[in-house]
Amino acid sequence: MRQLSANDAFMVYIQSPTTPNNMCGVQLYDPTTAPKGHVSFDDVREHIRRRLHLARAFREKLVRLPLDVDHPWWVDDADFDIDYHVRQITLPAPGGWRELWTEAARIHSQPFDLDRPLWQILMVQGLDDVPGTPAGSFALLWRMHHAVVDGKAGFEILSAAHDHAPDSAPPSPPARPWDPARPPSLRGLLARAGMATSGGRCGWRAPSAASFPRWAGWRRASAAQSSSGRPARRRALASTDRSLRSNASATDPGSRCTTFAGYAMRSRV
């Protein structure tokens, strides 16, 4: 169990039903060098299943406290189902770039179920009219919530799913079967939140001044969503505001506050 940083929690707080805070990437794969000359969906799913132990973010889900009195926590998902996270789709004819990007945009726009690990991999088949791709090529559409992709966790997931060389040895299996940790109790999480509020050892830390260098618009755009007065959300927004002010004044003493996007450098376009 680990708590989200203020920056990562901010990515959860600014999400709304009409603005899912997702990240998406599409990678094309040439299966002609595969052992069997082709790659099936079962191959992809089994490939990911054998590597789940290499990145803990694969099987972690969010736990939020009532009224967001403290930042959320990552906990093991005892009900993890790989079939929910690894799926397949087939493009409609003719299966070109237009069909691929249309499907990618449709899937990317769908919000995540915040009660499950915040990632999905979709195998896209039917690339029959994509120039330069051999017959049987497929794409993997990687979809992750911005709270997961903090740099380190996103790199862990992508590294766990790929080898560094075509002849790399497969990863070693886990030393013991995965045993999800017992979920935390609400009482325990509220007690930790109380310690954070009183400045105890679990206290919240403000992000560095470089955390949100020029995204001043986020503060204004998210303020309307945070008017409910939730303490953790207010702290994350306040820390972002302080970081923006500090970064702007340190980088450009002539920076000023605008009415539309907060503090901005003179060089901002």
C-alpha positions in Angstrom: 0.0 0.0 0.0 1.3 3.4 -1.0 -0.2 6.9 -1.1 -0.4 9.0 -4.2 1.8 12.1 -4.2 0.1 15.5 -4.4 0.9 15.6 -8.1 -0.6 12.2 -8.9 -3.6 12.9 -6.7 -4.2 16.1 -8.6 -4.6 14.0 -11.8 -7.4 12.2 -10.0 -9.1 15.3 -8.7 -9.3 17.1 -12.0 -11.1 14.3 -13.7 -14.7 14.7 -14.5 -17.3 12.7 -16.5 -16.6 14.8 -19.6 -12.8 15.1 -19.2 -11.3 11.7 -18.6 -7.7 12.2 -17.6 -6.3 9.3 -19.8 -3.1 8.8 -21.7 -3.0 6.6 -24.8 -0.3 5.3 -27.1 -0.4 3.1 -30.2 2.4 0.8 -31.3 2.5 -1.3 -34.5 4.1 -4.8 -34.4 5.5 -6.9 -37.3 4.7 -10.6 -36.4 6.8 -12.1 -39.2 9.8 -12.6 -36.9 7.7 -14.4 -34.2 8.4 -18.1 -33.7 5.2 -19.1 -35.4 5.2 -16.4 -37.9 2.1 -14.8 -36.4 0.9 -13.5 -33.0 -2.6 -14.3 -31.7 -4.6 -12.6 -29.0 -4.0 -15.5 -26.7 -0.2 -15.0 -27.2 -0.5 -11.4 -26.2 -2.6 -12.1 -23.1 -0.3 -14.9 -22.0 2.7 -12.7 -22.6 1.3 -9.9 -20.3 0.1 -12.4 -17.7 3.6 -13.9 -17.3 5.0 -10.4 -16.6 2.5 -9.0 -14.2 4.9 -9.4 -11.3 7.4 -7.1 -12.9 5.4 -3.9 -12.3 3.3 -3.5 -9.2 1.1 -0.9 -11.0 -0.4 -3.8 -13.0 -2.5 -5.0 -10.1 -3.0 -1.9 -8.0 -6.2 0.1 -7.7 -7.2 3.4 -6.1 -8.8 3.7 -2.7 -10.3 7.2 -2.0 -11.4 8.5 1.3 -14.8 10.0 2.0 -14.9 13.7 0.9 -11.2 13.3 -0.2 -10.0 14.2 3.3 -6.6 12.8 2.3 -4.9 11.8 -0.9 -5.9 8.4 -2.4 -3.9 5.2 -1.9 -2.7 2.4 -4.2 -3.7 -1.0 -2.9 -3.6 -4.5 -4.3 -6.7 -5.5 -6.3 -7.7 -8.9 -4.9 -10.3 -9.2 -7.7 -7.8 -8.5 -10.5 -9.0 -9.9 -13.9 -6.6 -9.9 -16.7 -9.4 -10.4 -19.3 -10.7 -7.0 -18.3 -7.4 -5.3 -19.0 -6.2 -7.1 -22.1 -8.7 -7.1 -24.9 -8.9 -7.3 -28.7 -10.8 -5.5 -31.4 -10.8 -5.8 -35.2 -10.9 -2.8 -37.4 -13.7 -2.4 -39.9 -12.8 -2.5 -43.6 -10.7 -1.3 -45.2 -8.6 -1.3 -42.1 -6.4 1.8 -42.8 -5.1 4.7 -40.8 -8.5 6.3 -40.7 -10.1 3.3 -39.1 -7.2 2.8 -36.7 -7.3 6.4 -35.4 -11.1 6.5 -35.2 -11.1 3.4 -32.9 -8.2 4.8 -30.9 -10.0 8.1 -30.3 -13.2 6.3 -29.4 -11.5 4.1 -26.8 -9.3 6.9 -25.5 -12.4 9.0 -24.7 -13.9 6.4 -22.4 -13.3 7.1 -18.7 -11.7 4.4 -16.5 -13.5 2.5 -13.8 -11.7 3.9 -10.8 -12.4 0.7 -8.8 -10.0 -1.3 -11.0 -6.3 -0.9 -12.0 -6.1 2.1 -14.3 -4.7 0.6 -17.4 -5.8 -1.4 -20.5 -4.0 -3.0 -23.5 -6.1 -3.6 -26.6 -4.8 -5.7 -29.5 -6.0 -4.1 -32.7 -6.2 -6.5 -35.7 -7.4 -6.0 -39.2 -4.7 -3.6 -40.3 -5.2 -4.6 -44.0 -4.8 -1.2 -45.6 -1.9 0.5 -43.6 1.0 1.2 -46.0 4.3 -0.3 -45.1 3.0 -2.9 -42.7 3.4 -6.6 -43.5 0.4 -8.9 -43.7 -0.8 -10.0 -40.3 0.6 -6.9 -38.5 -1.3 -5.7 -35.4 -1.3 -2.7 -33.1 -1.3 -2.5 -29.3 -3.3 0.4 -27.9 -1.9 1.3 -24.5 -4.3 3.1 -22.3 -3.4 4.4 -18.8 -4.7 7.0 -16.4 -2.4 10.0 -15.8 -2.2 9.2 -12.1 -0.4 5.9 -13.0 2.0 7.4 -15.5 4.1 9.4 -13.1 7.2 8.6 -15.1 8.5 5.7 -13.1 5.4 3.6 -13.1 4.7 4.2 -16.7 8.2 3.2 -17.6 7.9 0.0 -15.4 4.8 -1.1 -17.2 6.2 -0.6 -20.7 9.5 -2.2 -19.8 7.8 -5.2 -18.2 5.8 -5.8 -21.4 8.8 -5.7 -23.7 12.3 -7.3 -24.1 15.4 -5.3 -24.8 16.5 -7.6 -27.6 14.8 -10.1 -29.9 16.8 -13.0 -28.3 16.4 -11.9 -24.7 15.6 -14.7 -22.2 12.1 -14.6 -20.8 11.8 -13.0 -17.3 12.1 -15.3 -14.3 8.8 -16.3 -12.8 7.9 -14.8 -9.4 9.5 -16.5 -6.4 6.0 -17.2 -5.0 2.4 -16.8 -6.3 1.0 -13.4 -6.0 -0.9 -12.9 -2.7 -2.7 -9.6 -2.6 -2.2 -7.6 0.6 -5.2 -7.3 2.9 -7.1 -4.1 2.0 -6.8 -1.2 4.5 -9.7 -0.4 6.8 -11.5 2.9 6.5 -10.8 3.6 10.1 -7.1 3.1 9.5 -7.0 5.4 6.5 -8.9 8.1 8.4 -6.4 7.8 11.2 -3.6 8.3 8.7 -5.4 11.3 7.3 -5.7 12.8 10.8 -1.9 12.4 11.2 -1.3 14.1 7.9 -3.6 17.0 8.9 -1.8 17.4 12.2 1.6 17.3 10.5 2.6 13.8 11.7 5.1 11.5 10.0 2.5 10.7 7.3 2.1 14.3 6.6 1.6 15.6 3.1 4.5 17.1 1.2 4.1 19.9 -1.2 5.4 19.3 -4.7 8.6 21.0 -6.0 8.5 24.3 -7.8 9.2 22.5 -11.1 6.3 20.1 -10.8 3.9 22.2 -12.8 6.1 24.8 -14.5 3.8 26.5 -16.9 0.4 24.9 -16.5 -1.2 27.8 -14.7 -4.4 27.2 -16.5 -5.0 24.0 -14.5 -5.4 25.9 -11.3 -8.2 28.1 -12.7 -9.8 25.2 -14.7 -9.9 22.9 -11.6 -11.0 25.4 -9.1 -14.6 25.1 -10.2 -14.5 21.4 -9.7 -13.0 21.8 -6.2 -15.4 24.2 -4.7 -16.8 21.5 -2.4 -14.0 22.3 0.0 -12.5 18.8 0.2 -9.3 19.1 2.2 -6.9 17.0 0.2 -8.1 18.5 -3.1 -7.7 22.0 -1.7 -4.2 21.1 -0.6 -3.2 19.8 -4.0 -4.6 22.9 -5.7 -3.0 25.2 -3.2 0.4 23.5 -3.6 0.1 23.8 -7.4 -0.6 27.5 -7.0 2.4 28.1 -4.7 4.6 26.1 -7.1 3.5 28.2 -10.0 4.0 31.5 -8.1 7.5 30.4 -6.9 8.5 29.1 -10.3 7.3 32.1 -12.2 9.0 34.6 -9.9 12.2 32.7 -9.8 12.4 32.3 -13.5 11.1 35.7 -14.5 10.9 38.5 -12.0 8.6 40.3 -14.4 6.0 37.6 -14.4 2.5 38.7 -13.6 -0.9 37.3 -12.8 -3.4 37.3 -15.7 -7.1 37.1 -15.4 -7.4 34.0 -17.6 -4.6 31.7 -16.6 -2.9 32.7 -13.4 0.8 33.5 -13.2 2.6 33.5 -16.6 6.1 34.3 -17.8 6.5 37.2 -20.2 7.8 34.7 -22.7 4.7 32.6 -22.6 2.8 32.2 -25.9 
